[in-house]
Amino acid sequence: MAQAINKTSGSSEFSLGDSEFQLFRKLIYQQAGISLSDAKKPLVAGRLSKRLRQLGIGSYIEYFRLVQRDIQELQVTIDLLTTNETYFFRENKHFDFLRDQILPGAIGRGPFRVWSGACSSGEEPYTIAMVLAEVLGQRPWEIVASDLSTRVLEEAAGGLYPLTDCTGIPRHLLHKHCLRGIGQYDGSIMINPALRERISFRQINLNNALPKLGAFDVIFLRNVMIYFDIETKRQVIKRILPLLRPGGYFMISHSESLNGVTDALKSVRPSIYRKPDA
């Protein structure tokens, strides 16, 4: 999922008053569950000022009124006020556990399903796909990858990345599952279509009722809940857990914890949880 912005910026061209900042802070909390502190005010001003200039709008309050009546502009605002930091094989112990502990027991069963619940620009689901392909091969498996931001979902579905962003991919996997760009795409890699076709990218807001997605053997929800308050965390987990099969695994980032959030999952290792068998 999109994460709270973390780079400072500002603009002297427009003035964001405290009352206007509160409006946008409430908006991003309602839409994405992200809590912005007072210290994020210059950040919000800087990000939105670019959009104001693009549209020829003279004030933040005028822009806020536009956002209230234009659902497409609301999505633009969400994209602007969130950012997505991710890379291939991030926190690789999760993928080692998936490869060595989970997947061997899945061989011979029905389709193996994984949900990447905050997929950002796609590095996480493509990493998962490489691991599944190596262990399960042509056996039935699929990945659902979702995010709140339509902008990053478009990037993810394209599967095109600068070669400099792919240093985390082991060389043998890079050669096997990625295509080197030529011509105008020189310096880039494209994820092999054989992997891309196994992934379904969808826009999903974890703070709303979830669509019908089916049941999953593993759910990744990493680097998301650190931006939620405790009640938002509880509600998000409450929505997600029914989609995890009994005996399934739930993975969060090493900087996150489910303490005080839910007791429906049992800790297996730091940041790795398991849903008890029915």
Secondary structure, 3 states (H helix, E strand, C coil): CCEECCCCCCCCCCCCCHHHHHHHHHHHHHHHCCCCCHHHHHHHHHHHHHHHHHHCCCCHHHHHHHHHHCHHHHHHHHHHCEECCCCCCCCCHHHHHHHHHHHHHHCCCCCEEEEECCCCCCHHHHHHHHHHHHHHCCCCEEEEEEECCHHHHHHHHHCEEEHHHHCCCCHHHHHHHEEECCHHHCCEEEECHHHHCCEEEEECCCCCCCCCCCCEEEEECCCCHHHCCHHHHHHHHHHHHHHEEEEEEEECCCCCCCCCCCCCCEEEECCEEECCCC
